[in-house]
């Protein structure tokens, strides 16, 4: 199973996005690029603290994008 990056999401939105992807039985994981930068020894991290990279199974890429798009449109106000 291959995973592809589809979006950088806000740390605070990642919990709800996780719930939605689980409900739709989509395999995914988050990578915390801020933490990765610190572990690599960078003095200045390569991203902001609240940003997370979202990777999903490539077979569910389009469906995942639609789920996230709908979430962001419904709850961004």
PyMOL commands that set and color helices and strands:
alter all, ss='L'
color gray80, all
select helices_A, chain A and resi 11-23+33-40+58-75
alter helices_A, ss='H'
color red, helices_A
select strands_A, chain A and resi 3-10+28-31+51-57
alter strands_A, ss='S'
color yellow, strands_A
deselect
rebuild
show_as cartoon
